[in-house]
Amino acid sequence: MAIPNPITSAETNYKDSTLVCSHLIRALRGQEAFSPSKHRETRAAVIFTGKDRKAEEYESTFTEISREWDVLKKRTITRGKETGAWLTILPTFVNGTELSSYEWRDAFLLRYSLSPLGLPLKCDGCGVDFSISHALKCKTGGLIILRHDEVTRELIELSTMALRPAAVRDEPLIITVPKQHPTRTNDPNSKNNPPVDIPSNDGDRGDILLRGMWKNQHETIIDIRVTDTDANAHKHQHPYAVLKKQEKEKRTKYLQPCLDQRRSFIPFVVSTDGLIGREGKSLLTRIAIRLAAKWEQPYSVVRGFVSARINLAILRATNLCIRGSRVPASKMSKRVQWQDGAGLGLFETV
């Protein structure tokens, strides 16, 4: 979990602590007059230098130990630098930041490119050999759609906290498909009646509509996609490049129709392990800014809460694809589960 070893880091930490307090120590010894501003400057400079030095050391150590890893493992663990917000959040039922022990263990193992325990040999939906890669793309049973819907509902809940329920709508129309009907005239036998367009509820829809998120009386449509950046089609690309490409695809398709309606458009693209695209991060930042002002809390605290909530929603939805059943209710047997009828005595009424 990248926790430093106190035995090996003690000497360095002691030196850094001495440097941070160097001005205060000299003042206590009478070597110079104490200045609060100079103490703050010294402290800030030492902390900044120490962070850079530690970052270089960690990167050097990571490069050394990752030489023997395969490409997939290295990709997965490298992404862990930006997908670990859920590890440090306090789990509480009230704030919606809890995970079951099974969900936590599975997410922790996947974070280090390890296979969770107790996986089935065959997929219960399509019958092929089961694997994590297959579980994240198998469309049988509708778990992929449910994964998308669960992330959408979490984003709706956070947006409702930041705005108000009346300002948040789901599945707004982006591109309508009009239906054509003949123009009605006094002569029903006329063949020169030109067709006219009438309103229709058919067409492409976004996932969420937010009114007033960026400015008053302005609407923003959010379209969400959850993607596996380690799928065969993406494994030769950088994970952020995959997210950027899919953001561009959505903008190309939906941005101009939204602008024509005086609306803005944001593609919210995330990976199955919690990596968030650039435009998705900007949306979460805006939500955190509004919540910080509403709750009168520091922005850094609220931003961490928002990131953790989204990360947890993605992890739960991913765990659903791995552990969930793909056998639909329509295929489950409705037959009574006994042959001799002896169990009917349980339903006897007095």
N, C-alpha and C positions, 0 to 999 in steps of 0.2 A: 504493500500500500504506500510505498515511498516514504515511510516514516524513518527519519534519520536515526542512526545508531548513536546513543548518547556517549558511548565510550570513545568512539572515533571523532565525534564532533565537539567534545568538551573543550579541548584546547583552543580550537578556532573560536568557539562561542565566548570563551573567557577573554581572548584578545579583542574580539569585537566589542564586548561589554566594556572593557577598559578604554577603548578608543571613543566609544559613545560618551563616556563620563570624563574624558580627558580634561576638558575645560573646567568642569566642576572639581575634579581632583586637584588641579593646579590652584584653583581659587581657595580650596580648603587648606592647602599647604602655604598659602600666602604668597604664591609666586606671581599672581596677577589678580586684578579685580574681577569679581563675578559679574557677568552680563547675561541676562536671560536670553536675549536675542542671539548672542554668540553661541550659547549652549544649544539652542534649537538648531542653529545652522550646522554646528558640528555633528549633532545627533543625526540630522537629516542626511548629511553628506556621507557619514559612515554607513548608515543603513542602506543608502542607495548603492554605494560601492560594494557592500557585502552581498546584496541581492544579485548584482551582476556576477560577482565571483562565484557564488553558489550555483547560479544558473549555468555557468560554464562548466563547473565541476560535475553537476548532475547530467549535463548533456554529454560530457566526456565519458562518464560512467555508463550511461545508457548506450552510447555507441559501442563501448567495449563489450558489454554483456549481450547486445543484440546481434552480434556478428554471426552467431550460430543459429539464429532463428530463421524460419522460413518467411517468405514475403507476407503471407496472410497474418501470421502471428505478430510480425512487426507492425503491420498496418493497424491491427486491432489495438495493441498496447499503446501505440503512438497516439491514437485517437483518445485514449483514456485521459490525456492531459486536459481535455476540454469537455469530457462527459462525466465528470465525477462529482457534480454538485450534490447529488443525492447521498453521497457518502458521509457528508458532514452535517446534514440537516437533522434537527432534533425531531424524531418521529412522534407525532401527536395526531390523535384521531380528530380533534377539533379543527386543526389546520389542514387536514387531508394529506399529511406527509408520512403516512405509515406504509410499511411493506410487510407482507407475511415473511416468516422465516424462509420458506421455500423460494419466494420471489427474490429475497435478498441474496440467498446463496447462488441461485441461478444467474442473477445479474453480475454478481461478483466473479463467478467463474468465467462467464462470457467476456467480461472486461479484460481478462488475461488470456483469452483465446483457449480456454479449457472447456471441455464438454460437461454439461450438467449431468448429475447422476440420475439413474432410473429412467432413461429415455426408452421408448418402445423400439422394437426392431423394425416394425413396418408402420407406415402411415395409416391410420384408421379411416382416412378419407378416400385415398386413391390406391392404397395397397403397395406403393413402391417402398424401397428401403428408406428408413427415416434418417434424417440428418438435420442439423441446425439450418443449413442452407435451404433444404427442401421445406422445412417448417415455415420459413419466412417468406416463401413464395407460393405455397400450395393454396390454390383458390377453392378447393373443395371444402364445403362446409361453411363458407362465408367468413372465416376468421380474419382474412386480409381486409375485408370491408369493415368488419367490426373493429379492427385495430385502428383504421382511419377514423371511424366515428368516435372512438373513445378519446383520441387526441383532440378531435374537433370539440367535443363536449367540455374538455378541460380548458381549452382556449376560450370557449364561450363563457365558462364560469369566471375565469380571470377577467375577461372583458366586462362582464356584468358587474364585478366588484369595482372596476375602474370607472365605469360610466353609470348606467342604470339599466334595468331590464328592458325598458321601452326603447332604448337606443341600440339594442342588439337583436339581430334577426338571423335566422338560419336559412340556408339554401336560397339566396336571392338569385333572381334571373339575371344573367349577363347578356346572353344573345337570345333573343326571342325568335321563334319560328312562326311567322304569321300564317294563318289559314285563309285561303281565298274562297269567296263565295260570290255568286252572280249578284249584280246590283238589282234591287227590286224596282220595278217600274209598273205603270198602270197596265202595261201590255205584257202579260205573262208569256205570250207566244213569241215575243221579240227575240231574235238571235243576235242582236248587236249590243247586248248588255255586257259591258266590260267587268271583269272580276275586280273585287276590292278586298283589301286586307282587313281582317277583324282580329281583335286581341286574342292571344293564345297563351296558355301556361306552359307550352312546350318550348324546349331550347336548353342551352347550356346554363348551368347554375354554378355559383360559387358555394362555398361552405358557410361563410359568416358575412354579415353586413354590419358594420359599425358606423354609427352616426355621431359625429362630434368628437372623434378620437384625436384628430390633429387640429381641426379648427371647427368653429361653430357652423352648423347647417351644412356640413360636408360629409359625404358618405364614402366609406372605404370597404371594398369587397376583398375578403380573404379566401384564398383557395389553398387547400392543404394537401400535401403529399408526404407519405411515409415510405422511404425507400431503403433498400438493402445495398449499401455501398460496397459490399463484398460479393455481390452477385457476379456471375461469370461475365456479364456484359460490362461491368464496371471495375473489375479487379485490377485492370491495368491503368486505371486513372486515379489521381489523387482524390480522396473522399470529398474534399471541398470543391474540386472541379466537377464531380458528379452532381453535387447540390447546386452549383452555379449553373450548370448546363440545364438542369430541370427547371430552375427558376426562369431561365431565359425562354424555355419552351412555353411556359405558362404566360409570361409577359407578352410574347409574340402573338399568342392566341387571344388573350383577353384584355390587354392593356388598352388598346384603341377603342374597342366597344365600351369600356368603362369610361374613358375620357369623353366619348361622345355623349354620355349621360351625365357629365359633370361629376364623375366619381373617380376615385383613385383605386388602384389595384395592387395588392401585395401577395406574392406567392410565398406561402409558409411551407418550406421544404425541410424535412428533418430525416435523419438516418434512424435505423431501428435501434441503435444504441445511444441515441440522444444528441448526436451532432446536429447543430442548427445552422441553416443557411444565413447569409448576410442580411437579407431582407426580413427573415424571421426574427433575427436578433434585434433589428431596429423596431419591430412591432413590440417585442417583449420589453425593450427599453422604454418605449412610450407608455406602455401599461404600467411599468414600475414607477415612472415619473408621476403619473396621475394618482397612483395608489399612495405614494410617499406623501404627496400633498394632501390627499384626503385623510390619511391616517395620522399625519403629522409625525412621521418616522423618518430616520435617515434613509437616503436613497440607496446606499450600498446594502443595507439590511433588506429592504424591500426587493431590490433587484435579485439578491440571492434567493429570497423566498420564491419569487416568480420563476426563476430558472430551475429551482429544485422541483416545483410543482409540475412544470412541463416535463422535466427529465423523468420524474416518477411516473407520470402518465404514459410516457413512451415505453418505459421499462415494463410497466404492468401490461400494456398492450402487446409488447413483444413476447412477454411470458405467456400470454394467452395463446399466441400462435404456436408456442413450443409445447405447452402443457394442455391446452384446451382440446376438447373432443370435436372432431369434424363429422360426426354422425348426426345428421339433422333429425329433428323430432318426427318428421314425416316418415322416416325409415325405421323408427323404433317400433318394436312389437307392441301391439295393444292387447295381446292375448293374456288371459289370466295365467299366472305363473305356477299353477299346480294342475295335476292331471286327475287326481281322485276326488277333488271337490272338498277335501277335509278342511281346507282353509276357510271355507264359507262360514264356518261356525264363529269366526271372529267378527262377523257382521250381524250376528243375531241380535235382535232388539227385544227388550222385555216389555 
